């Protein structure tokens, strides 16, 4: 009579360097198998973070190899989880164990128990919203609670040649690492005050990204008052456009895929809304990406952000993929 596979052993301690490498290797194996990265950028940047609002769970098989990973972030209004199971260990109960662990951690954090972090609703990301993830969620009573759309458009010579939009009373300059960190964090918090992830970014989060190989200050733009002196003392920046081009990409479209660049984030201060800064900054980003040799521009936007969707549709973007957050219905 066949026996059920043994459930994995779970560990909850902060990840040392070796465990972090194991999780990255696990994520790479899943991405190669599924065609989509299973963990977003933020969880990967936080693999070494030890905080009372963050839980790491590593699942190991009988041989000690990492077969699954879960991260639960309780820093927002909802607890947000991302999990991944190695392709060779799926359909063995690993995903179910990790999900139940996330549910318990959202209700009652296992190790921090920090005030205000108990009894939170749980949302679970499914990047690419693959059929297997849909079936996994449906079987456990989860429904789509949020869509994060991936939009894309081709880039060409016209984008590289476009003029910088006129910004009366304002000036455009590049970000100065170190000098602009605090001002950018303040602007970002104002621009994304209602956003569950972006608005929570700290100076430490910014510095984590500055240490990434893809970071390029020449692709990070600030809109400032036109009379802003070189030290930036005249006033806070009113908007920003941040681009991201991953390293180790093809140099051109001759390989059939080309080189992609991301409009990583666009933020406008509430004090500057209605002045067309979002459209202007998007144009700046497209020009920069085209001039750096990118053949395709991509970005992420929430599916219910009608204003941003209209701006990006006007700039030629179309839906290319979707990431989804699943949650159980209220009262379920």
N, C-alpha and C positions, 0 to 999 in steps of 0.2 A: 504494500500500500504506500503510495507516494507521501512524502512528508512535506509540510509547508517550509519554505525557506526561512532560515533564521532571521529574525529582525536585527537591524544594525545596532551597534552600541553607540550611544549618543554622548558627546562631551560638550560642555557649556562654557568652559573657561575661555578667556581672551586668547586670540590666536597668536602663537609665536611665529617667527619668520618662516619656519618649515611648513607649518600648517597653512599659512597664507599662500605659500607657493602651491601646496596641494589643492587648495580651493581654486586658485587660478587655473591650474592644469585641468581640474574637473570642469570648470566653466568652458575652457577651450575645447575639451572633448565633446561637450554637449553642443556647443556652437557648430563644430564641424559636422556633427550628426544631424542637427536640426535645421541648419542654415540660418539661425538667428541666435544672437547672444542671449543666454538665459538670465544673466544678471546685468543690471544697468550700471552706469558709471559710478554712482554714489556708493552702493554697497561695496564695490571693488575698492574704492578709495578708503572705505572705512574698515577694511579687514583688520587693520591694526588698532582700531579705536576701542578703548575700554571706557565705557560711559554707562551711567545708571539708567539711561533710556534706550540702551541698545543691547540686544541679545544675539550672540553667535551660537549656532548649534552645528556641530560636525558629526556626521554619521559615518561610522567605519564598519567595514565587513570583518569577517573572521580573521582575515590575514592582516588587518590593520590598515588596509587601503581606504582612502576617503571615497565613499560611494554617494554621499549627499551632503548638502549644506543648506542651512537656513539662516537668514538674518531678519530680525524683527526690530523695527524702529518705532518706538513709542513716543517720540518727541513731538508729534503733531496731535491734532484733535482725534485722529484715528490711529490705530496701530497699523503699520504698513509692513508687509512681509514679502521677501523674495526667496525662492527656494529653487534648487536644482538637484537632479538625480542623474548619476552617470548612466549613459545609454545602455551599458551592459548590465545594469542592476535595476532596470525598470520593471514594473508589473510584479514586484516582489514585496510590496508593502512599504517601501522606503518613503515614497512620497506621502502616503497616508500618515505615517508616523511623524514626519516633519510638519505636516499641516496640523495635526492634532496638538503637537508641541507649540506651534504658533498660536493656536486658539487658546491654549492654557496660559501662554505667556501674555497674551493681550488682556486676559481676564485678571490674572494675578502674576505679575512678574516673578520669575523663579529665583532670581538672585538679587535684584536691586530693591524692589518693593518701594521705590521712591514715591513720595506723596504726589497725587494727581496722575499717576500712571496705571491705575487699576481700573478694570471694567471697561476698557476701550473697545469700540467696534474694530473688527479686523478686516483689512483689505489685503488681497494677495495679487501680486503682479503676474501676468502671463505675457511675456514678450513675444510678439508675433501672433499671439492668440491662435496657436496651432490647434488642429483638430483634437489631438491627444489632450491638450490642456482644457479645451472646451468640455470634453467628455469627463475628465477628472473633476472639473468644477461642478458640472451638472449632477454627477453621481453623489456629490456631497452637499447638495442644496445651495450652491453658490450661483449668483447671477451677476451679470455685468453691471458694475457701479460707475465706471469711468472709462472713457476711451482717450488714449493719447495717440493722435494721428501722426504718422510720418508722411510729410509732404516732400515732393521732389520736382525739380525742373532741370532741363539741360542748360548749359552755359555755352556761350559762343563769343565771337569777336565783338558783337554789338554790346554785350555786357561789359567787356573789358574797356570799351571806348566810351562808355556812358559818362556824362558829367556828374560832378558832385551836386546834389540838389541844393538850391539856394535856401539858406536858413536865416532869414532876417533877424538881426540882433543876436545871433548865435554863431558859434564857431565849432569846428570839428577838429579834434586832435586825437592822437593815440594815447592809450593808457600808459602810465608810468609806474612800473612795479615798485611797490614800497610806498611811494609818495601818494598814490591814489587809492590804496587799499581800503582805508577806512571810509573815504567818501563814496567809493563804489558800493561798499556793503550797505551804507545808509540809503543810497539811491535804490539799490536792488530791493531792500526791505520795503521801501515806499511803493515801488512799482509793482511788487508782487505780494502785497500785504495779505491777500486772500488766497495765495497759492500754497498748497500743502507742503511743497518741497522747496521751490526756488526761493521763496521769501524767508526761509530759515537759514540761508547760507551765512556763514560767519567769515571773519578774516582768516581763520584757520582753514576753512573750506576753500577759500580763494587761494591761499598759499599752497594747499595740496595740489590744486590744478596748475598753479604756476610751476610746480616741480615736474609736471608731466612732460614727456618728450614732445608732445604736440603743441605746447603753449608757445604763442608768438605774440608779443605785445604789438607788433605792427598790424595785426589783424583784430585788435581790440580798440574800439573807438568810443570816445566820449563826446557828448554835446555839452558845451559850456557857454556861459555868457560871453559875448564878443569882446567885452572889456576885461576878460579873465587874464590876469598876468601870468607869467610863467610859473609862479609858485602856486597857482590855483586858489589864491586867497579871496578872489572877488566874489565867489559864490559856489554853491554846490552844483555839481553836474546835473543836467536836466534829463539826459537820456544816454543810452549806451547801446552799442552793437558789438557782439563778441563772436568771432568766427573760430572754427576748429577744423584743422586738416590733419588727419591721422598720418603718421609716418608709414613708410614701407608700403606705399600704394604705387600702382602703375604710373608712369610718367605721362601717359597720353591715352587717347581712345583707341589706338591701333590694336590693343589687346582684346577689344570687344567689350570691355567694362569701363575703362576710363578711370579718372581720378575724381573722387567725391570730396566736397567740402561742406561743412555744416554751418548754417547760421545758428550758432550755439545758443545764444540768448539775445533778446531785444527787450530793453526796458525803458519806459518813459515815466518820469515823475508825474504824479497826479496834478502837480502845478503846471505842467506843460501839455496836458491832454488837449486834443482838438487843434493842434498846430501842424499836423501832418508829419510829426517826427517819426512815427512808426514806418510810414511809407518811405520817407527819406532815408532812414537808417537801413531799411531792407535793401534799397538801391545801392547804398554804400557797400553793404556786405556782398551783394552779387558782383559788383565791380571788383572788389578785392579778391574774391574767390576766383573769378575768371582770370585776373592778372597773375595769380599764383599758379596757374596751369590746371585748374580744376575744370572738368567737363560736365559736372553735375552738382547741383546744390540741393541739400536736404535740410529739413528742420523738423522739430517736434512741436505740436500745439494741441492743447486740449480740445476735444471734439465739441464742447459746448461754448468755446470762446468765439462767438459770432464775429466780433469786431476784428480779431486777428485773422480769422479764416477769410474774411472779406479782403483784408489787406493782402494776404498771401495769394488769394485767387487772382487779384488784380495784378500781381507780380508774376503770374504764370505758373504758380505751383499747383500740382495735382496730387491727389492721395496715392501713396505708394504702399503703405503698410499700416498696421495698427498695433499698439500695445494696449492691454486691457487690465484693469483692476477688477477683481471679483470680490463680492461680499455676499454674506447671507442677508436676505431681506429682513428689515426691522421686525423684531418680534419672533423671528424664526428660531 
